[in-house]
């Protein structure tokens, strides 16, 4: 079994979810066997500053340093436990000393069997305003729509003033579901990508008759499969 390395702490709440999901997946597959997990819980403030500045070169170096630390600690492969930093995933992967498991590629693989051609994407403003989700999905014949600008601001604000801090409000859940409803009406989305690893903490089930793709759970599953030697 391969030893996994996880860049966590971005944010802390979803890192807890990653650990729970990974352990649960191993219990399902190997009964009493448990994986070796190295978690590097990083300073999210540093990451957010680089992302706000759109300093992609510095962000790439920052992530590579974390991966190198995991390598020195004995990890056989690594994963970045957050969607937004995947904006530089390709650049990081090219230079990474360890194989990496991409949350975006895992989500794309999970979406394919659904047969949906139009998907919605919710996440941080960094994720919604970039195109790193759109590219692989378009290559597989799926378009990805994002909320209107004012809705993007609402989602980003709720993520960083509430959900990232472990504050879960039903009023916020209803606001987010109203955004989804508008995306269905305006864009005809047939599935929704929860493109922030904190969103599944508040949007816990499918709604409006469309699947909600929990990228945390999807990524955790892909990490487990890689640790067990299944790389597809």
N, C-alpha and C positions, 0 to 999 in steps of 0.2 A: 504494500500500500504506500502511495506517495504522501509525503508530508506536505501539508498545505500551508501557505502563507497568505494572510489576509491583511490588506491595508484598510484598517477600520478607523472608527472615530469620526467618520464623515457621513452621517453624524453618529453619535454614541447610541441613540435609541435604536437605529436600524442595525447597528453592529450587534447589539444584544439579540435582535431578531435573526441575524445571520447565524449566530452561534446555535441558537435554539433549533433553527431549521436544519442546519448541517448535522447536528447530533440526532435529530429525529429521523433524518434520511438514512443515517448509518444504522440506527436501531431497526428500521424497516428491512434493511438489506442484510445485515450481518449479526442480528440478535444482540449478543453481549459485547461484540467487538466495537471499539471506539477509535476515532481517528486522532492523529497528532495534528494540532492546529497551532500555528504561530500567528498571533494577532499583534500588529503594530498599530496601536491606537495613536493617531497623529493629531496635530494641532489644527483643528478645522479653521480657526481664524486665519492662519497662514495661507491655507488653500484658498479661502474665500477672497483674500486680498489679491492673490495672483489672478484669480478668475475675474474679479471686478476690473482689474487693470488690463485684462486680456493679454497677459504676459505669458504666452504659450511656451516660449523657450524656457523661461524660468520654471513654469509649472512642470514641463517635461523633466527638467533636471531634478526638481523637488521629488517627483514620483520615482524617478530612477534611483535616487538615493535611498528611498524607503525600501525599494525592491532589493537593492544591494544589501541592506541590513538584514532583510529576511533571508537572503541567500546565505549570508555569513552565519546566521542562526541555524541553518540546516534545512530550509524549505526547499522542496523539489520543484514547486511551481507557485505562482502567486495570482491573486485576484485583487482588484480595486473595488472595495465594497461601497460603491457610490456611482450613480449614473453620470453626474456632471463632469468629473475629471476625465471621462472617456472622450471628451472633446480632443484630447491629445493622445488617445490610446494608440493610434497607428505609429506615431513618432516614438512613443515609449516602447512599444512592442519591437520595433526595429532594433533598439539598442539594449533591450532588457537581457540581463544575464540568466533569467528564468523564463520558462514558458508561461504565458498569461492566459487566463480564461476571461473572455470579454462578456460583459453583461448585455451589450447590444446584440452581439452575434447569438447569444443564448436566447434572447427575446425574439429575435427574428426566426430562429429555428422553431420556437414554440408557436409562433403566430402562423407559420405556413400551413399546418394541417387544418386550421380553422376555416380556410378558404375565403377569408375576408380580404377585400381589395382596398378598402378605405379604412384606415385606422386613425384614431386620435392619439395625441401625445400630451400628457400633463407632466410637469416636473418643475424644477427651478427655472428662473428666467434664463439662466445660462444654457440649460438644456433645450428649452423651447425656442430660443433664438438662434441656436446653432443648427447644423445640418448633419451631425454625426449619426443620428437615428435614421434620417431620411435616406441617406445613401445606400446602406445595405438592404433596407426594405424595398426601395425602388428597384434595386438590382434583382429582387425576387418578385417583381410585379405588384408590389403593394405601395400605395401612397400613404403619406403620414401628414395629417393636418394638426395644427396647433390652435389653441384658443385665441380669441381676439386680444389685442394689446391690454385693454383694461382688465380682462380676466387673467391674463398672465401676471399682471401686477398683484392682483388679489391672491392668486395661488402662491406666488413667491413670498408675499408678506405673511401669509398664514403659515407657510412652512417654517420661516425663520423666527417668527415671534411666538409661535405656539407649538407646532408639531415636532420640530427639532428639539424642543425643550421638554417633550413628553406631555404637553398639554393637549388633550383631545376633547374637543367640544362638539356637541351635536349640531350647534348652530353653524359651525365651520363645515361640518360634513354636508349639511344641507346646501351651503353656498357652493361647495365643490360639485355636488350633484347637479346643481342648477347650471353650472358651467358645462358639465357633460351633456345635459339636455340641450343646451344651445348648440353644442358641437354636432349632436345628432341632427338637429333641425337645419343647421347651416351647411354642414359638410357631409351629411349622410354617413357618418362613421359607423362601422360595423363591429368594431372592437376598440378598446381603449388601453393604451400602454401607460401603466403607472410608472412613469419614467423618473421617479425619485424614490429612493429606497425607504423614505418615511411615509409616502402616501398610502401604502398598504396598511399602515397602522391606524388610519382613519377611514379609508375606503376598503372595507374588509370583505366585501362580496360583490358579485356581479349585480348590475342594475340595468333597468330599461331593456332587458332582454338581450344585452350584448355582453361578451366576456370582458372582464377587466384583467389585464395581464400584470400579475404581481412580479415585478422584475427582481425583487429581493429573493422570493421563493424560487424563481426560475434560475437565477444566478447561483443560489445555494445548491440547487440540484445539479447544475452543470459542474460546479466545483467538486461535488461528491463523485460524480461520474468520472471526472478526470483523475481524482485520487485513486479510484478503483481501476483505472487503466482504460476507461472508455472515453475516447477523445472526441467522438462525433457529437 
